[in-house]
Amino acid sequence: MLLTEWNTEDAIAFAREEGREEGREEGIEEGWEKGCEVGLEKGMEKGREENMQYVMELLNQGFSAEELKRRLAQT
C-alpha cells in the first residue's frame, strides 16, 4: 500500500493552478470568438464601402439604373 502525506498547501496550490489554466483556456476561446466577430463586422463594413464606391463610379460614368442592377448582380 502506498502511503502519501496529505499536504493542504500543495492541494490548494494545485487547485489554483488548475483553475488558472481553465481560465486561460476560456479566455483564449472568448478572445478568438470576439476577434472573429469583430473581423467579420469590419470586413462587411469594408465590403459595403467598396460596393458603394463602385456604384458611385458607375453612376459618374452615366450608367442607367438597369445597367447598375445588372452589374451588381454579377459581383
mmCIF file of the N, C-alpha and C atoms, coordinates in Angstrom:
data_MODEL
# 
_entry.id   MODEL 
# 
loop_
_atom_site.group_PDB 
_atom_site.id 
_atom_site.type_symbol 
_atom_site.label_atom_id 
_atom_site.label_alt_id 
_atom_site.label_comp_id 
_atom_site.label_asym_id 
_atom_site.label_entity_id 
_atom_site.label_seq_id 
_atom_site.pdbx_PDB_ins_code 
_atom_site.Cartn_x 
_atom_site.Cartn_y 
_atom_site.Cartn_z 
_atom_site.occupancy 
_atom_site.B_iso_or_equiv 
_atom_site.pdbx_formal_charge 
_atom_site.auth_seq_id 
_atom_site.auth_comp_id 
_atom_site.auth_asym_id 
_atom_site.auth_atom_id 
_atom_site.pdbx_PDB_model_num 
ATOM 1   N N  . MET A 1 1  ? 0.847   -1.167 0.000   1.00 0.00 ? 1  MET A N  1 
ATOM 2   C CA . MET A 1 1  ? 0.000   0.000  0.000   1.00 0.00 ? 1  MET A CA 1 
ATOM 3   C C  . MET A 1 1  ? 0.894   1.232  0.000   1.00 0.00 ? 1  MET A C  1 
ATOM 4   N N  . LEU A 1 2  ? 0.545   2.187  -0.853  1.00 0.00 ? 2  LEU A N  1 
ATOM 5   C CA . LEU A 1 2  ? 1.334   3.405  -0.978  1.00 0.00 ? 2  LEU A CA 1 
ATOM 6   C C  . LEU A 1 2  ? 0.832   4.432  0.027   1.00 0.00 ? 2  LEU A C  1 
ATOM 7   N N  . LEU A 1 3  ? 1.726   4.924  0.821   1.00 0.00 ? 3  LEU A N  1 
ATOM 8   C CA . LEU A 1 3  ? 1.367   5.947  1.800   1.00 0.00 ? 3  LEU A CA 1 
ATOM 9   C C  . LEU A 1 3  ? 1.880   7.296  1.327   1.00 0.00 ? 3  LEU A C  1 
ATOM 10  N N  . THR A 1 4  ? 0.993   8.272  1.310   1.00 0.00 ? 4  THR A N  1 
ATOM 11  C CA . THR A 1 4  ? 1.412   9.632  0.960   1.00 0.00 ? 4  THR A CA 1 
ATOM 12  C C  . THR A 1 4  ? 0.910   10.572 2.027   1.00 0.00 ? 4  THR A C  1 
ATOM 13  N N  . GLU A 1 5  ? 1.642   11.621 2.197   1.00 0.00 ? 5  GLU A N  1 
ATOM 14  C CA . GLU A 1 5  ? 1.256   12.612 3.196   1.00 0.00 ? 5  GLU A CA 1 
ATOM 15  C C  . GLU A 1 5  ? 0.392   13.661 2.511   1.00 0.00 ? 5  GLU A C  1 
ATOM 16  N N  . TRP A 1 6  ? -0.747  13.936 3.085   1.00 0.00 ? 6  TRP A N  1 
ATOM 17  C CA . TRP A 1 6  ? -1.661  14.947 2.547   1.00 0.00 ? 6  TRP A CA 1 
ATOM 18  C C  . TRP A 1 6  ? -1.158  16.317 2.964   1.00 0.00 ? 6  TRP A C  1 
ATOM 19  N N  . ASN A 1 7  ? -0.894  17.145 1.968   1.00 0.00 ? 7  ASN A N  1 
ATOM 20  C CA . ASN A 1 7  ? -0.405  18.479 2.235   1.00 0.00 ? 7  ASN A CA 1 
ATOM 21  C C  . ASN A 1 7  ? -1.443  19.466 1.711   1.00 0.00 ? 7  ASN A C  1 
ATOM 22  N N  . THR A 1 8  ? -2.113  20.122 2.623   1.00 0.00 ? 8  THR A N  1 
ATOM 23  C CA . THR A 1 8  ? -3.186  21.041 2.261   1.00 0.00 ? 8  THR A CA 1 
ATOM 24  C C  . THR A 1 8  ? -2.684  22.177 1.377   1.00 0.00 ? 8  THR A C  1 
ATOM 25  N N  . GLU A 1 9  ? -1.537  22.721 1.698   1.00 0.00 ? 9  GLU A N  1 
ATOM 26  C CA . GLU A 1 9  ? -0.997  23.835 0.908   1.00 0.00 ? 9  GLU A CA 1 
ATOM 27  C C  . GLU A 1 9  ? -0.723  23.409 -0.534  1.00 0.00 ? 9  GLU A C  1 
ATOM 28  N N  . ASP A 1 10 ? -0.159  22.213 -0.716  1.00 0.00 ? 10 ASP A N  1 
ATOM 29  C CA . ASP A 1 10 ? 0.091   21.713 -2.063  1.00 0.00 ? 10 ASP A CA 1 
ATOM 30  C C  . ASP A 1 10 ? -1.220  21.485 -2.815  1.00 0.00 ? 10 ASP A C  1 
ATOM 31  N N  . ALA A 1 11 ? -2.216  20.968 -2.122  1.00 0.00 ? 11 ALA A N  1 
ATOM 32  C CA . ALA A 1 11 ? -3.512  20.714 -2.746  1.00 0.00 ? 11 ALA A CA 1 
ATOM 33  C C  . ALA A 1 11 ? -4.163  22.024 -3.185  1.00 0.00 ? 11 ALA A C  1 
ATOM 34  N N  . ILE A 1 12 ? -4.076  23.051 -2.350  1.00 0.00 ? 12 ILE A N  1 
ATOM 35  C CA . ILE A 1 12 ? -4.638  24.358 -2.689  1.00 0.00 ? 12 ILE A CA 1 
ATOM 36  C C  . ILE A 1 12 ? -3.881  24.964 -3.871  1.00 0.00 ? 12 ILE A C  1 
ATOM 37  N N  . ALA A 1 13 ? -2.564  24.873 -3.854  1.00 0.00 ? 13 ALA A N  1 
ATOM 38  C CA . ALA A 1 13 ? -1.754  25.402 -4.950  1.00 0.00 ? 13 ALA A CA 1 
ATOM 39  C C  . ALA A 1 13 ? -2.097  24.689 -6.258  1.00 0.00 ? 13 ALA A C  1 
ATOM 40  N N  . PHE A 1 14 ? -2.255  23.385 -6.195  1.00 0.00 ? 14 PHE A N  1 
ATOM 41  C CA . PHE A 1 14 ? -2.606  22.613 -7.385  1.00 0.00 ? 14 PHE A CA 1 
ATOM 42  C C  . PHE A 1 14 ? -3.975  23.038 -7.915  1.00 0.00 ? 14 PHE A C  1 
ATOM 43  N N  . ALA A 1 15 ? -4.940  23.188 -7.027  1.00 0.00 ? 15 ALA A N  1 
ATOM 44  C CA . ALA A 1 15 ? -6.291  23.576 -7.434  1.00 0.00 ? 15 ALA A CA 1 
ATOM 45  C C  . ALA A 1 15 ? -6.286  24.974 -8.051  1.00 0.00 ? 15 ALA A C  1 
ATOM 46  N N  . ARG A 1 16 ? -5.504  25.877 -7.485  1.00 0.00 ? 16 ARG A N  1 
ATOM 47  C CA . ARG A 1 16 ? -5.415  27.233 -8.038  1.00 0.00 ? 16 ARG A CA 1 
ATOM 48  C C  . ARG A 1 16 ? -4.817  27.206 -9.444  1.00 0.00 ? 16 ARG A C  1 
ATOM 49  N N  . GLU A 1 17 ? -3.743  26.456 -9.619  1.00 0.00 ? 17 GLU A N  1 
ATOM 50  C CA . GLU A 1 17 ? -3.103  26.393 -10.936 1.00 0.00 ? 17 GLU A CA 1 
ATOM 51  C C  . GLU A 1 17 ? -4.043  25.768 -11.957 1.00 0.00 ? 17 GLU A C  1 
ATOM 52  N N  . GLU A 1 18 ? -4.764  24.752 -11.536 1.00 0.00 ? 18 GLU A N  1 
ATOM 53  C CA . GLU A 1 18 ? -5.734  24.119 -12.418 1.00 0.00 ? 18 GLU A CA 1 
ATOM 54  C C  . GLU A 1 18 ? -6.817  25.123 -12.818 1.00 0.00 ? 18 GLU A C  1 
ATOM 55  N N  . GLY A 1 19 ? -7.270  25.924 -11.862 1.00 0.00 ? 19 GLY A N  1 
ATOM 56  C CA . GLY A 1 19 ? -8.266  26.962 -12.137 1.00 0.00 ? 19 GLY A CA 1 
ATOM 57  C C  . GLY A 1 19 ? -7.727  28.029 -13.072 1.00 0.00 ? 19 GLY A C  1 
ATOM 58  N N  . ARG A 1 20 ? -6.466  28.410 -12.871 1.00 0.00 ? 20 ARG A N  1 
ATOM 59  C CA . ARG A 1 20 ? -5.854  29.399 -13.765 1.00 0.00 ? 20 ARG A CA 1 
ATOM 60  C C  . ARG A 1 20 ? -5.791  28.878 -15.196 1.00 0.00 ? 20 ARG A C  1 
ATOM 61  N N  . GLU A 1 21 ? -5.411  27.626 -15.334 1.00 0.00 ? 21 GLU A N  1 
ATOM 62  C CA . GLU A 1 21 ? -5.308  27.026 -16.671 1.00 0.00 ? 21 GLU A CA 1 
ATOM 63  C C  . GLU A 1 21 ? -6.675  27.002 -17.350 1.00 0.00 ? 21 GLU A C  1 
ATOM 64  N N  . GLU A 1 22 ? -7.701  26.624 -16.615 1.00 0.00 ? 22 GLU A N  1 
ATOM 65  C CA . GLU A 1 22 ? -9.053  26.633 -17.178 1.00 0.00 ? 22 GLU A CA 1 
ATOM 66  C C  . GLU A 1 22 ? -9.447  28.046 -17.586 1.00 0.00 ? 22 GLU A C  1 
ATOM 67  N N  . GLY A 1 23 ? -9.102  29.022 -16.746 1.00 0.00 ? 23 GLY A N  1 
ATOM 68  C CA . GLY A 1 23 ? -9.403  30.418 -17.061 1.00 0.00 ? 23 GLY A CA 1 
ATOM 69  C C  . GLY A 1 23 ? -8.685  30.891 -18.310 1.00 0.00 ? 23 GLY A C  1 
ATOM 70  N N  . ARG A 1 24 ? -7.426  30.503 -18.457 1.00 0.00 ? 24 ARG A N  1 
ATOM 71  C CA . ARG A 1 24 ? -6.672  30.863 -19.660 1.00 0.00 ? 24 ARG A CA 1 
ATOM 72  C C  . ARG A 1 24 ? -7.338  30.286 -20.908 1.00 0.00 ? 24 ARG A C  1 
ATOM 73  N N  . GLU A 1 25 ? -7.703  29.020 -20.832 1.00 0.00 ? 25 GLU A N  1 
ATOM 74  C CA . GLU A 1 25 ? -8.338  28.365 -21.972 1.00 0.00 ? 25 GLU A CA 1 
ATOM 75  C C  . GLU A 1 25 ? -9.653  29.047 -22.334 1.00 0.00 ? 25 GLU A C  1 
ATOM 76  N N  . GLU A 1 26 ? -10.454 29.389 -21.323 1.00 0.00 ? 26 GLU A N  1 
ATOM 77  C CA . GLU A 1 26 ? -11.714 30.081 -21.584 1.00 0.00 ? 26 GLU A CA 1 
ATOM 78  C C  . GLU A 1 26 ? -11.462 31.462 -22.171 1.00 0.00 ? 26 GLU A C  1 
ATOM 79  N N  . GLY A 1 27 ? -10.448 32.154 -21.658 1.00 0.00 ? 27 GLY A N  1 
ATOM 80  C CA . GLY A 1 27 ? -10.108 33.480 -22.170 1.00 0.00 ? 27 GLY A CA 1 
ATOM 81  C C  . GLY A 1 27 ? -9.671  33.439 -23.615 1.00 0.00 ? 27 GLY A C  1 
ATOM 82  N N  . ILE A 1 28 ? -8.877  32.455 -23.965 1.00 0.00 ? 28 ILE A N  1 
ATOM 83  C CA . ILE A 1 28 ? -8.429  32.308 -25.356 1.00 0.00 ? 28 ILE A CA 1 
ATOM 84  C C  . ILE A 1 28 ? -9.632  32.046 -26.259 1.00 0.00 ? 28 ILE A C  1 
ATOM 85  N N  . GLU A 1 29 ? -10.510 31.164 -25.830 1.00 0.00 ? 29 GLU A N  1 
ATOM 86  C CA . GLU A 1 29 ? -11.689 30.840 -26.632 1.00 0.00 ? 29 GLU A CA 1 
ATOM 87  C C  . GLU A 1 29 ? -12.578 32.072 -26.813 1.00 0.00 ? 29 GLU A C  1 
ATOM 88  N N  . GLU A 1 30 ? -12.822 32.801 -25.726 1.00 0.00 ? 30 GLU A N  1 
ATOM 89  C CA . GLU A 1 30 ? -13.654 34.002 -25.818 1.00 0.00 ? 30 GLU A CA 1 
ATOM 90  C C  . GLU A 1 30 ? -12.985 35.062 -26.693 1.00 0.00 ? 30 GLU A C  1 
ATOM 91  N N  . GLY A 1 31 ? -11.670 35.199 -26.571 1.00 0.00 ? 31 GLY A N  1 
ATOM 92  C CA . GLY A 1 31 ? -10.944 36.164 -27.389 1.00 0.00 ? 31 GLY A CA 1 
ATOM 93  C C  . GLY A 1 31 ? -11.017 35.812 -28.864 1.00 0.00 ? 31 GLY A C  1 
ATOM 94  N N  . TRP A 1 32 ? -10.890 34.541 -29.174 1.00 0.00 ? 32 TRP A N  1 
ATOM 95  C CA . TRP A 1 32 ? -10.966 34.078 -30.556 1.00 0.00 ? 32 TRP A CA 1 
ATOM 96  C C  . TRP A 1 32 ? -12.352 34.388 -31.133 1.00 0.00 ? 32 TRP A C  1 
ATOM 97  N N  . GLU A 1 33 ? -13.400 34.068 -30.358 1.00 0.00 ? 33 GLU A N  1 
ATOM 98  C CA . GLU A 1 33 ? -14.765 34.311 -30.824 1.00 0.00 ? 33 GLU A CA 1 
ATOM 99  C C  . GLU A 1 33 ? -15.001 35.805 -31.049 1.00 0.00 ? 33 GLU A C  1 
ATOM 100 N N  . LYS A 1 34 ? -14.560 36.622 -30.109 1.00 0.00 ? 34 LYS A N  1 
ATOM 101 C CA . LYS A 1 34 ? -14.755 38.069 -30.233 1.00 0.00 ? 34 LYS A CA 1 
ATOM 102 C C  . LYS A 1 34 ? -13.954 38.611 -31.416 1.00 0.00 ? 34 LYS A C  1 
ATOM 103 N N  . GLY A 1 35 ? -12.730 38.124 -31.596 1.00 0.00 ? 35 GLY A N  1 
ATOM 104 C CA . GLY A 1 35 ? -11.911 38.555 -32.722 1.00 0.00 ? 35 GLY A CA 1 
ATOM 105 C C  . GLY A 1 35 ? -12.551 38.222 -34.054 1.00 0.00 ? 35 GLY A C  1 
ATOM 106 N N  . CYS A 1 36 ? -13.121 37.044 -34.155 1.00 0.00 ? 36 CYS A N  1 
ATOM 107 C CA . CYS A 1 36 ? -13.807 36.648 -35.393 1.00 0.00 ? 36 CYS A CA 1 
ATOM 108 C C  . CYS A 1 36 ? -15.017 37.537 -35.640 1.00 0.00 ? 36 CYS A C  1 
ATOM 109 N N  . GLU A 1 37 ? -15.751 37.822 -34.578 1.00 0.00 ? 37 GLU A N  1 
ATOM 110 C CA . GLU A 1 37 ? -16.932 38.665 -34.676 1.00 0.00 ? 37 GLU A CA 1 
ATOM 111 C C  . GLU A 1 37 ? -16.554 40.070 -35.161 1.00 0.00 ? 37 GLU A C  1 
ATOM 112 N N  . VAL A 1 38 ? -15.538 40.651 -34.552 1.00 0.00 ? 38 VAL A N  1 
ATOM 113 C CA . VAL A 1 38 ? -15.094 41.992 -34.921 1.00 0.00 ? 38 VAL A CA 1 
ATOM 114 C C  . VAL A 1 38 ? -14.544 41.990 -36.345 1.00 0.00 ? 38 VAL A C  1 
ATOM 115 N N  . GLY A 1 39 ? -13.768 40.971 -36.679 1.00 0.00 ? 39 GLY A N  1 
ATOM 116 C CA . GLY A 1 39 ? -13.213 40.874 -38.023 1.00 0.00 ? 39 GLY A CA 1 
ATOM 117 C C  . GLY A 1 39 ? -14.299 40.775 -39.083 1.00 0.00 ? 39 GLY A C  1 
ATOM 118 N N  . LEU A 1 40 ? -15.327 40.010 -38.801 1.00 0.00 ? 40 LEU A N  1 
ATOM 119 C CA . LEU A 1 40 ? -16.438 39.870 -39.737 1.00 0.00 ? 40 LEU A CA 1 
ATOM 120 C C  . LEU A 1 40 ? -17.150 41.200 -39.920 1.00 0.00 ? 40 LEU A C  1 
ATOM 121 N N  . GLU A 1 41 ? -17.402 41.895 -38.816 1.00 0.00 ? 41 GLU A N  1 
ATOM 122 C CA . GLU A 1 41 ? -18.071 43.195 -38.894 1.00 0.00 ? 41 GLU A CA 1 
ATOM 123 C C  . GLU A 1 41 ? -17.250 44.186 -39.714 1.00 0.00 ? 41 GLU A C  1 
ATOM 124 N N  . LYS A 1 42 ? -15.952 44.232 -39.471 1.00 0.00 ? 42 LYS A N  1 
ATOM 125 C CA . LYS A 1 42 ? -15.089 45.158 -40.213 1.00 0.00 ? 42 LYS A CA 1 
ATOM 126 C C  . LYS A 1 42 ? -15.024 44.773 -41.686 1.00 0.00 ? 42 LYS A C  1 
ATOM 127 N N  . GLY A 1 43 ? -14.957 43.483 -41.967 1.00 0.00 ? 43 GLY A N  1 
ATOM 128 C CA . GLY A 1 43 ? -14.934 43.025 -43.345 1.00 0.00 ? 43 GLY A CA 1 
ATOM 129 C C  . GLY A 1 43 ? -16.205 43.384 -44.096 1.00 0.00 ? 43 GLY A C  1 
ATOM 130 N N  . MET A 1 44 ? -17.340 43.223 -43.429 1.00 0.00 ? 44 MET A N  1 
ATOM 131 C CA . MET A 1 44 ? -18.612 43.568 -44.057 1.00 0.00 ? 44 MET A CA 1 
ATOM 132 C C  . MET A 1 44 ? -18.694 45.080 -44.299 1.00 0.00 ? 44 MET A C  1 
ATOM 133 N N  . GLU A 1 45 ? -18.235 45.845 -43.335 1.00 0.00 ? 45 GLU A N  1 
ATOM 134 C CA . GLU A 1 45 ? -18.248 47.298 -43.479 1.00 0.00 ? 45 GLU A CA 1 
ATOM 135 C C  . GLU A 1 45 ? -17.370 47.725 -44.660 1.00 0.00 ? 45 GLU A C  1 
ATOM 136 N N  . LYS A 1 46 ? -16.201 47.143 -44.759 1.00 0.00 ? 46 LYS A N  1 
ATOM 137 C CA . LYS A 1 46 ? -15.295 47.461 -45.866 1.00 0.00 ? 46 LYS A CA 1 
ATOM 138 C C  . LYS A 1 46 ? -15.926 47.066 -47.199 1.00 0.00 ? 46 LYS A C  1 
ATOM 139 N N  . GLY A 1 47 ? -16.578 45.913 -47.235 1.00 0.00 ? 47 GLY A N  1 
ATOM 140 C CA . GLY A 1 47 ? -17.249 45.470 -48.449 1.00 0.00 ? 47 GLY A CA 1 
ATOM 141 C C  . GLY A 1 47 ? -18.352 46.433 -48.870 1.00 0.00 ? 47 GLY A C  1 
ATOM 142 N N  . ARG A 1 48 ? -19.130 46.920 -47.905 1.00 0.00 ? 48 ARG A N  1 
ATOM 143 C CA . ARG A 1 48 ? -20.185 47.883 -48.222 1.00 0.00 ? 48 ARG A CA 1 
ATOM 144 C C  . ARG A 1 48 ? -19.590 49.171 -48.776 1.00 0.00 ? 48 ARG A C  1 
ATOM 145 N N  . GLU A 1 49 ? -18.507 49.634 -48.166 1.00 0.00 ? 49 GLU A N  1 
ATOM 146 C CA . GLU A 1 49 ? -17.847 50.856 -48.636 1.00 0.00 ? 49 GLU A CA 1 
ATOM 147 C C  . GLU A 1 49 ? -17.325 50.679 -50.055 1.00 0.00 ? 49 GLU A C  1 
ATOM 148 N N  . GLU A 1 50 ? -16.687 49.549 -50.328 1.00 0.00 ? 50 GLU A N  1 
ATOM 149 C CA . GLU A 1 50 ? -16.159 49.294 -51.670 1.00 0.00 ? 50 GLU A CA 1 
ATOM 150 C C  . GLU A 1 50 ? -17.288 49.183 -52.689 1.00 0.00 ? 50 GLU A C  1 
ATOM 151 N N  . ASN A 1 51 ? -18.385 48.553 -52.289 1.00 0.00 ? 51 ASN A N  1 
ATOM 152 C CA . ASN A 1 51 ? -19.537 48.427 -53.175 1.00 0.00 ? 51 ASN A CA 1 
ATOM 153 C C  . ASN A 1 51 ? -20.109 49.803 -53.485 1.00 0.00 ? 51 ASN A C  1 
ATOM 154 N N  . MET A 1 52 ? -20.198 50.653 -52.475 1.00 0.00 ? 52 MET A N  1 
ATOM 155 C CA . MET A 1 52 ? -20.729 52.000 -52.677 1.00 0.00 ? 52 MET A CA 1 
ATOM 156 C C  . MET A 1 52 ? -19.817 52.797 -53.609 1.00 0.00 ? 52 MET A C  1 
ATOM 157 N N  . GLN A 1 53 ? -18.512 52.648 -53.456 1.00 0.00 ? 53 GLN A N  1 
ATOM 158 C CA . GLN A 1 53 ? -17.575 53.342 -54.346 1.00 0.00 ? 53 GLN A CA 1 
ATOM 159 C C  . GLN A 1 53 ? -17.765 52.871 -55.788 1.00 0.00 ? 53 GLN A C  1 
ATOM 160 N N  . TYR A 1 54 ? -17.957 51.578 -55.959 1.00 0.00 ? 54 TYR A N  1 
ATOM 161 C CA . TYR A 1 54 ? -18.168 51.009 -57.290 1.00 0.00 ? 54 TYR A CA 1 
ATOM 162 C C  . TYR A 1 54 ? -19.440 51.582 -57.914 1.00 0.00 ? 54 TYR A C  1 
ATOM 163 N N  . VAL A 1 55 ? -20.508 51.645 -57.130 1.00 0.00 ? 55 VAL A N  1 
ATOM 164 C CA . VAL A 1 55 ? -21.774 52.200 -57.620 1.00 0.00 ? 55 VAL A CA 1 
ATOM 165 C C  . VAL A 1 55 ? -21.589 53.662 -58.009 1.00 0.00 ? 55 VAL A C  1 
ATOM 166 N N  . MET A 1 56 ? -20.891 54.419 -57.182 1.00 0.00 ? 56 MET A N  1 
ATOM 167 C CA . MET A 1 56 ? -20.664 55.833 -57.483 1.00 0.00 ? 56 MET A CA 1 
ATOM 168 C C  . MET A 1 56 ? -19.859 55.999 -58.772 1.00 0.00 ? 56 MET A C  1 
ATOM 169 N N  . GLU A 1 57 ? -18.866 55.155 -58.979 1.00 0.00 ? 57 GLU A N  1 
ATOM 170 C CA . GLU A 1 57 ? -18.079 55.208 -60.215 1.00 0.00 ? 57 GLU A CA 1 
ATOM 171 C C  . GLU A 1 57 ? -18.967 54.943 -61.431 1.00 0.00 ? 57 GLU A C  1 
ATOM 172 N N  . LEU A 1 58 ? -19.838 53.942 -61.319 1.00 0.00 ? 58 LEU A N  1 
ATOM 173 C CA . LEU A 1 58 ? -20.728 53.629 -62.434 1.00 0.00 ? 58 LEU A CA 1 
ATOM 174 C C  . LEU A 1 58 ? -21.711 54.759 -62.690 1.00 0.00 ? 58 LEU A C  1 
ATOM 175 N N  . LEU A 1 59 ? -22.240 55.348 -61.639 1.00 0.00 ? 59 LEU A N  1 
ATOM 176 C CA . LEU A 1 59 ? -23.154 56.480 -61.804 1.00 0.00 ? 59 LEU A CA 1 
ATOM 177 C C  . LEU A 1 59 ? -22.455 57.650 -62.478 1.00 0.00 ? 59 LEU A C  1 
ATOM 178 N N  . ASN A 1 60 ? -21.223 57.914 -62.045 1.00 0.00 ? 60 ASN A N  1 
ATOM 179 C CA . ASN A 1 60 ? -20.461 59.007 -62.644 1.00 0.00 ? 60 ASN A CA 1 
ATOM 180 C C  . ASN A 1 60 ? -20.165 58.755 -64.113 1.00 0.00 ? 60 ASN A C  1 
ATOM 181 N N  . GLN A 1 61 ? -20.130 57.490 -64.507 1.00 0.00 ? 61 GLN A N  1 
ATOM 182 C CA . GLN A 1 61 ? -19.872 57.138 -65.910 1.00 0.00 ? 61 GLN A CA 1 
ATOM 183 C C  . GLN A 1 61 ? -21.163 57.164 -66.738 1.00 0.00 ? 61 GLN A C  1 
ATOM 184 N N  . GLY A 1 62 ? -22.291 57.425 -66.082 1.00 0.00 ? 62 GLY A N  1 
ATOM 185 C CA . GLY A 1 62 ? -23.560 57.581 -66.794 1.00 0.00 ? 62 GLY A CA 1 
ATOM 186 C C  . GLY A 1 62 ? -24.354 56.308 -66.989 1.00 0.00 ? 62 GLY A C  1 
ATOM 187 N N  . PHE A 1 63 ? -24.062 55.253 -66.226 1.00 0.00 ? 63 PHE A N  1 
ATOM 188 C CA . PHE A 1 63 ? -24.819 54.011 -66.371 1.00 0.00 ? 63 PHE A CA 1 
ATOM 189 C C  . PHE A 1 63 ? -26.238 54.190 -65.837 1.00 0.00 ? 63 PHE A C  1 
ATOM 190 N N  . SER A 1 64 ? -27.187 53.526 -66.475 1.00 0.00 ? 64 SER A N  1 
ATOM 191 C CA . SER A 1 64 ? -28.588 53.579 -66.043 1.00 0.00 ? 64 SER A CA 1 
ATOM 192 C C  . SER A 1 64 ? -28.784 52.682 -64.815 1.00 0.00 ? 64 SER A C  1 
ATOM 193 N N  . ALA A 1 65 ? -29.960 52.844 -64.195 1.00 0.00 ? 65 ALA A N  1 
ATOM 194 C CA . ALA A 1 65 ? -30.291 52.023 -63.031 1.00 0.00 ? 65 ALA A CA 1 
ATOM 195 C C  . ALA A 1 65 ? -30.331 50.544 -63.411 1.00 0.00 ? 65 ALA A C  1 
ATOM 196 N N  . GLU A 1 66 ? -30.860 50.229 -64.582 1.00 0.00 ? 66 GLU A N  1 
ATOM 197 C CA . GLU A 1 66 ? -30.932 48.844 -65.039 1.00 0.00 ? 66 GLU A CA 1 
ATOM 198 C C  . GLU A 1 66 ? -29.532 48.263 -65.239 1.00 0.00 ? 66 GLU A C  1 
ATOM 199 N N  . GLU A 1 67 ? -28.640 49.052 -65.810 1.00 0.00 ? 67 GLU A N  1 
ATOM 200 C CA . GLU A 1 67 ? -27.269 48.582 -66.023 1.00 0.00 ? 67 GLU A CA 1 
ATOM 201 C C  . GLU A 1 67 ? -26.568 48.396 -64.679 1.00 0.00 ? 67 GLU A C  1 
ATOM 202 N N  . LEU A 1 68 ? -26.833 49.290 -63.730 1.00 0.00 ? 68 LEU A N  1 
ATOM 203 C CA . LEU A 1 68 ? -26.249 49.149 -62.378 1.00 0.00 ? 68 LEU A CA 1 
ATOM 204 C C  . LEU A 1 68 ? -26.708 47.835 -61.750 1.00 0.00 ? 68 LEU A C  1 
ATOM 205 N N  . LYS A 1 69 ? -27.999 47.555 -61.821 1.00 0.00 ? 69 LYS A N  1 
ATOM 206 C CA . LYS A 1 69 ? -28.547 46.313 -61.250 1.00 0.00 ? 69 LYS A CA 1 
ATOM 207 C C  . LYS A 1 69 ? -27.866 45.093 -61.879 1.00 0.00 ? 69 LYS A C  1 
ATOM 208 N N  . ARG A 1 70 ? -27.713 45.132 -63.202 1.00 0.00 ? 70 ARG A N  1 
ATOM 209 C CA . ARG A 1 70 ? -27.111 44.014 -63.902 1.00 0.00 ? 70 ARG A CA 1 
ATOM 210 C C  . ARG A 1 70 ? -25.662 43.815 -63.464 1.00 0.00 ? 70 ARG A C  1 
ATOM 211 N N  . ARG A 1 71 ? -24.916 44.890 -63.389 1.00 0.00 ? 71 ARG A N  1 
ATOM 212 C CA . ARG A 1 71 ? -23.506 44.799 -62.992 1.00 0.00 ? 71 ARG A CA 1 
ATOM 213 C C  . ARG A 1 71 ? -23.350 44.353 -61.535 1.00 0.00 ? 71 ARG A C  1 
ATOM 214 N N  . LEU A 1 72 ? -24.205 44.873 -60.678 1.00 0.00 ? 72 LEU A N  1 
ATOM 215 C CA . LEU A 1 72 ? -24.119 44.490 -59.253 1.00 0.00 ? 72 LEU A CA 1 
ATOM 216 C C  . LEU A 1 72 ? -24.501 43.027 -59.054 1.00 0.00 ? 72 LEU A C  1 
ATOM 217 N N  . ALA A 1 73 ? -25.403 42.521 -59.875 1.00 0.00 ? 73 ALA A N  1 
ATOM 218 C CA . ALA A 1 73 ? -25.791 41.119 -59.765 1.00 0.00 ? 73 ALA A CA 1 
ATOM 219 C C  . ALA A 1 73 ? -24.618 40.196 -60.149 1.00 0.00 ? 73 ALA A C  1 
ATOM 220 N N  . GLN A 1 74 ? -23.695 40.720 -60.964 1.00 0.00 ? 74 GLN A N  1 
ATOM 221 C CA . GLN A 1 74 ? -22.552 39.919 -61.396 1.00 0.00 ? 74 GLN A CA 1 
ATOM 222 C C  . GLN A 1 74 ? -21.453 39.862 -60.345 1.00 0.00 ? 74 GLN A C  1 
ATOM 223 N N  . THR A 1 75 ? -21.440 40.794 -59.405 1.00 0.00 ? 75 THR A N  1 
ATOM 224 C CA . THR A 1 75 ? -20.351 40.833 -58.400 1.00 0.00 ? 75 THR A CA 1 
ATOM 225 C C  . THR A 1 75 ? -20.652 39.986 -57.215 1.00 0.00 ? 75 THR A C  1 
# 
